[in-house]
Amino acid sequence: MKPSYRIWSLITILFFTLFFAVNSTFAQNTTSSVVPLGQSIQIDLQYGAVVLGNDVLLTDDYWLRTGDAIKQVNSENVRTMEDVKTHIKEKEQITIHYERNKKMYTKEITSDQILKLLPFLKDATEGIGTLTYFDLETNEFGALGHQIVDHPSGLTPSFSEGSIYLSSILQIKKSIPGKPGYKITSHQNNTSPIGGVNENNVYGIFGKLEKNAIENIPMQEVEVADKEAITTGKAIMRTSIDGEKVQDFSIEITTVEDYLFQFTVIDKTLIEKTGGILQGMSGSPIIQQDKLIGVVTHMYVDKPKNGAALSIKEMMKKNP
């Protein structure tokens, strides 16, 4: 018996619904070309609360723990250190409401006790890194290739808002075996951010750039390579080691395993100035055969000429 017109209509609707869903998903995950960047950036993440950076013995038997987030003082919301300080002058007895492991707690303390807490409290964290790519169609950027972790607490901060700023490299402290080098950077306090941060996960930080803030950055797109296209041999790492100038340096990819690969810096100019990989180079894009293939994620402390990288397609998933 032939199916009725109504049944065929349902089958047709189902087919087109599935077709649209599959193709929408496919489109979301197959960006074909982006702009590889390499600029040095400063990253600022605001917690939206005041977070404890160390365990602190508050009274004889009461501890506040690393990562505890003070949300309220005397039932008033607090987002910054200044918010906390305004309440210290008001009362001798203070009530704090804080979050630990997604549960809320209340504790009455004195003004003297909260004064002792102040050196251990933070309302933001910051760091430096490198811009990896920019998508001209969506205005989205990716950077770092790994998660921002707050030091010295070792916690991954939950943030309410984040910004990135272009930074200028003033000086280089060279890497030597056993002692990673680093960049000394600056950005003017009155400059505007070039973008906002929406995500901070194991693949990096992600957000959108302000087009008017990046007008002077060349926007040359390249094809995004699948992980299967990554091969051992010559490639270039794009990064910044002098002011705001972005340069290409020669590297040799030594091993490739699934979406991870390792490389060695072979560029004599880079080795002479930096000793190899520096802290702050995380996020530097890697290009091979005119395609963006990956992002620098780590260096080897004992062998600073050697680094580790992540496939760009894996990074662009944004969520593991």
Number of C-alpha atoms within 10 A of each C-alpha: 3 6 8 8 9 9 11 12 12 10 12 12 12 12 12 11 12 12 11 12 12 11 11 11 10 11 11 9 12 13 14 14 19 22 20 31 28 29 29 33 28 21 24 20 22 20 20 19 27 27 26 22 22 17 14 15 14 15 10 6 6 10 11 17 16 19 24 22 28 26 21 20 22 16 11 14 15 23 21 20 16 11 16 25 16 11 18 18 9 11 11 12 14 19 19 18 19 21 17 14 8 9 7 13 12 13 11 13 15 13 19 12 17 19 13 13 17 14 11 15 22 18 20 23 17 16 15 25 24 29 31 32 26 22 19 16 9 9 13 19 24 28 33 29 33 20 17 24 17 16 12 9 14 12 13 15 19 17 19 14 15 22 21 26 23 25 22 22 19 13 14 17 15 20 23 18 13 11 14 21 21 19 23 15 21 17 14 10 7 6 9 14 18 17 23 22 23 15 19 24 16 17 26 22 27 23 19 19 23 14 13 8 14 13 9 8 11 10 15 11 19 15 17 24 21 18 20 12 12 25 15 14 12 16 23 22 23 25 28 26 26 17 15 18 13 16 16 17 19 19 22 18 23 14 15 18 10 10 18 18 22 19 22 21 22 17 17 13 12 18 17 10 14 22 22 26 28 25 17 25 28 29 32 29 32 29 26 20 13 14 20 27 28 33 37 30 24 23 23 16 18 13 18 25 24 21 23 19 25 26 26 27 21 19 23 21 12 18 12 9
